[in-house]
Amino acid sequence: MRLLRLVALVTFTALCSFSLFAQSSLSNLLPKDARSMGMGGSSLVFAEGYGALWGNPAGLANKKSLTLLDSSTWMYVMPTPLNINNIFAVLNGQKNHDETVSILDGIIADNGFGAGEYFGFGWTGDGMGLGLTSITDAVVGGGGLSDSTLEIQSQTNAVLGMAWPIRFGAFELDVGANVRGYYRIETSSGGWEFEPLAEAVMTGSDIYTPIYQNSVIGGFGFSIDAGATLSFGPLGLGFMVRDLADKFAMSESTIERIANSYMVPLGGSVYYSVSPVYTAGLSLRLNKDDPLSATFFAEADDPISLFSDIESVPSKLHIGTEITLFRFLALRVGYNQGYVSFGAGLTLWFVDVNTAMFIEPVAVGDQTVGRGGFVVQAAIRF
């Protein structure tokens, strides 16, 4: 009966979501998970335990875990020796104003730069999951410093999930759904002009004045994530949809008004939506319980479009491989819609540490370009 009610709720929310496209659309906001980023953005369809709270909720059906803290930090910058040396030189005050501007021009034009932070905690077990997560992502983009903009997105989620394992013979079908209530705040459309902020930092002048005049929008929303996986021995098939929701209200406020009133914007008369993302995937696990094991993933967003444009299939896939040694050391490589990524992980008792270097596709005007970066993640879980 609970499963039937869940299916009815997801179906109703999906039907409501079709009316969203007349609303202003916001981009999906997911954490940069180091394990997934090291494998080209794959493995989310086959997330398990705590990862199922923001990945595929079907993964709540099996793995139990208590995550006291999961923290991830990432930077958008190509970690070349030249970029690293220039960044440290600027931070240490070894570059003058004009040299710093030239360095920023090059970094912004070539890759953009920025940073993000994610933290969360939660419990999963007996087909249920509870968690709290917070994500902040900031990116500077443009043709150079003079026309650059800063875009910031932040979202705090309270998640409740349920999943059911259904076994028939050698097959196992896991079905699950998450309900997320969240508060989202981000820079107003078009972002903030970054040059005045950079100039204030470079010259040591007042930075609060240019910040205070900028605006943000914020409001509360509600979404449902749903998914299923079917496994047969080492093979797995999966599907998930994220951000099934009706429109939600957001209001606008300046940073100065927020600072004076101690109140963030809370809803309003302007409605926004987050478009659902549909993802399907395949997995293959070899020697799962052996000292040396390997897992392969292949996933695609908007899988129906693969059949209408066969030639573009390689540019739409997330492909990844993870090789694990003695269950504590993992090496990863991935292919993210045309770009390569690498990663590694270490598990010692109750501490997980993962890192990845990645290039991800981003839309800039009518083009899709690669934006590079790296991510470091640490978690305490039992």
N, C-alpha and C positions, 0 to 999 in steps of 0.2 A: 504493500500500500504506500509506504514512504517513497519507494522508487517511482511509482506511478505519479504521485504528486510532484516529485522532482521533475519528471519528464514534462508534465503539464506546465509547470512554472517556467522551465527553460523554453518550451515552445511558445508560450505566451510572450515572454520577454523578447524572443527572436522576432516574432511578428511585430511587436512594438518598435523594434529597432529599425524596421524598414522605413518608418516615417522620419527617421533622423536626418536623412540626407538633405532636407531643406534647411537644417539648422547649421550654425557655424560649427565646423568640425575641428577637434583637437587631436593631436597625435597621441598614440599609445605610449605609455611610460612604463618601461620594464627596467629592473636592475641589470647592471652588467655583471652577470654571473661568470666568474672566471673559468669554471669548468666548461660551460656552454660556449663562451667566447673563444676558448682555445680550440674548440671543435667547430668553428665556423658558424656559431649560433644554433647548432643542432642540439639534440637530446632533450629539449623542453617537452616534446610530446611524451617522452618516456621518463619524466621526472618522477622521483619517489620521495616519500616521507615529507620532510619540511619543504623541499623544493616544489612539491605539488601545490603548495599554498599560492604560488604565483606562476606555476607551470600548468601541466595537465592534472586536474584534480582527481582523475582516475588513479593516480599514483598513491592516493591516501589509503587505498584498499589493503595494502600489504605491509609496508615498512613502518615500524614504530620508531619514534625519535623524540627527544627533548632537546631543543636548541635554545641554550641560554643567551647566546649572542651570535649573530651572523653579520659581519661587517665587510663591506666591499668598497674600495676606493679606486677610481680610474681617472686617467688623464688622456685628453685628446691631443697628442703631439707625436710626430714620428720620432721614435727614440734613437735617432742617428747620433754618432759622436759629435757632429757639428752642432746639432740642435741642443744636445745636453751641455756642451761647453758654453754655448751662447747663453742658455738659460741661467746657468750658475754664474756666469760673468755678470749678467744683468742683476741678479739677486744680490751679488756681493758688491755691487756698485762699481764694477770695473769698466763699465761702458758709459760714455757720455750720452747726452740727450739724443743727438742725431744718430749715433750708432744703435741706440736702443730702438728708435723709430724704424730704422732700416731692418733690424732683426725681426721686429713685430710685423712689418710689412711682408717679409718673406714667409714667416710662419703662417700668418693668416691667409695669404694668397695660396700657399702650397697645400695646406691641410686644415686650416682653422685650428683653434686650440680651445681648451676648456677642461673641465673636471667634473666629477660627480661623486656622490656618496650614497651608500645604501646601508641601512642597518635594520635588523629585525630579530624577533624571537618567536618561538611557537612550540606547540606540542602536537604530535600526530600519533594516532593509535586506535585500534579497534574500528577502523573505517571512518574516523573523524579527524578533524584538524582545526586548531585554533591558533591564530597568529596576529601579530602586529608588525607592519613593515613601513618603512619610510624611505623615499627615494628623492634625491635632488640631482638635477643635471643642468649644467651651465655650459654654453658653447658660444664662442666668438667666431663669426664668419664674415666674409666679404672679400673684395678684391685687394684690400690693403687696410692699413690702420685708418685712413681718412674716411672710408665709407663702411667701416665695420660696425656690426651690431652685436649686442649681447642678448642672448635668449636664455632665460632660466625657467625651469619647470620643477615643481616640487609636489609630491603627493604622499599623504599618509593614509594607510589602509588598515582597516580592521577586517579580518578574514575568518569566516566560518565555513568549513568544508565537510562534505560527507561522500563516501564512496562505498560501492558494493562489489565484492568478487562473486562471479557466477561461473561455476565450473561444470563442464559437461565433457566427460571423457578426458582426453589429453589436452583439451582446450581450456583456456581461462579467459573470461571476459570481465574486465574491470570497468565500471561505469561510475562517474563521480561529477560533482558540481561544487563550486565555491560561490558563496555570497559575500560580496565586498562592499562595505560602506567606506567612503573615503572623503577626505578634504583635499582639494587641489588648488594650488595657487601658482601663477606664472606671470611672466612679463606680458604686457599688453601686446596686441597684434603689431608685428614689425620689430619687436624687441627694443632695446635701449641703445642709443648711440654710445659706442664704446670709447671713441677717441677722447671725449672730455674726461672720462674716468681714468684712462691711461695717462693723460697729460697731468692730471692732479697727482697721481702716484709718482710720476717721473720728476715732477717739479717740487714735490713736497708741499703742495698747496692744499686748500680745503677740499676734501673729497665729498663731504656731506651735502653741500649745495647741489652739485650735479646729480647726486643719487636721489635726494629728496623730491626733485621735480618729476621723476619718472613714475610711471603707473604700473599697477599689477591688477589682474583679475583673479577672483577666487570664489569658491562655492563648494557645497557638499553634493556628492553624487552617489550612485548605487549601481553596481554592475554584477552580472553573473558570468562565471566562467564554467564551461562544461567540457567533458571529454570522455573518451573511451579507449581502451587498448585491448587487443586480442593477441594472446600469446599461444604458441604451439612449440614446445621445446625451446630451442635457442632463437626462434623467429618471433618477431613481434610486428603488429600493425597498430597504428594509433591515429586518432583524430582529436582535435580540440578546437574550441572557439573561445576567444577571450573578448571581454567587454561587450557582452550582450546587455543593453540598457536603453532606457528611455532618456530623453533629453533632461538636462539639469540646469538650474539657474546659477549664474555667476554675476557678480557686480564688480565694478572698477573702483580703485582707490589709489591715491598717491602714497609714496613711501612717507612723505611728511605727515599726511593725515593719519597713517597707521601709527607712526611714532608718537604723535600727539594724543591720540585717542586710545592707544594700546589695544586696538581692535583691528583684526584682519577683515577683509571683505567677506560677507556671509550671504551669498545668494543675491537675487535681484530680479529684474524683469527681462534680462537678455539670456537666451537659452543657448546652450552648447551641447555637443555630443562627441563621443569618442566612437569612431567607426569600428565595428567588430573585425577581428582578425581570425581567419580560419587557417588551420595548419594541419597537414597530414604527414605521416612519417612511417618509415620502416626501420627496424633494428635487427641486429644479429649479434648474439652473445656467444662467444667461444670459450670453452674451458672456464666457466664462470667461477667455480670453487677451487681451481687449481692455483699453484703459486704464480704461474704466468697465464694471464687471461687477456682477452681482447674483446672490444665492443665496437660495432660499426653502426652509424646512424645516417639516414638520409631523410631530410624533411623539406617541405615546400609550403610557403604561405600561398593562399589563394590557389589550391591545387587544381581547381576546375580549369583555370586559365592555361595550364600546361598542355591541355589537349587542343586548344585553339591556336597555339603558336608553338609548334614543336621545336622550331629552330632556336627559340629563346630559352629552352628548358635549362641549359647549364647556368644561365644568368639568374635563375630563380631558385636554385637549390641551396640548401644548407647541408653539407656533408662533413662528417667527423669520424675520427677514430681515436679510441683510448686504449692504451696498453698498460695493464696494471701488473706490478711485480710485488709478490708477497702481500698484497692487499694494503700496502702503505705507500707505495711510490707509483705515480701515474704519469705517463707521457702522452701528449695529445697533439693532433694536427687536424686542421680543418680547412674547408673550402666554403666561403661565404659569398654566394652569388657572384663569383668571379674573382674573389680575393682570398688569399691564403692567410691562415692564422696558426699560432703555435701556443702550447700551454703545458704546464706541469702541475702536479699536486703531491702533497705529502700528508699522510694521516698518521698521527702518533697518539695512541690512546683516545682521548676525547677531543683532540685538537685537529682541525682540518685547515691546511694552508694551501691555497691555489693561486696561480698567477697565469697570465696570458698576454701575448702580444697579438693584436688584431688589426685588421683593416675591414671596415664595414661600409656598405654602399649607402650614400645619402643623396637625396634629391636637392640639387641646386639649380633653381630655375627650371628649364626644360631638360637638364642633363642629370645623369647619375654619376657621381664621382666617389672615389674611395677616401675615407677618413680613417687615419691610423691612430693607434693609441695602445695603452697597456693598462692592465687591471691587476690589483692584488686583493685577495680575499682571505679572511680568517674566520673560523667559526669554532665555538665551543658547544659540542653536542654529545649526548649520551644515547 
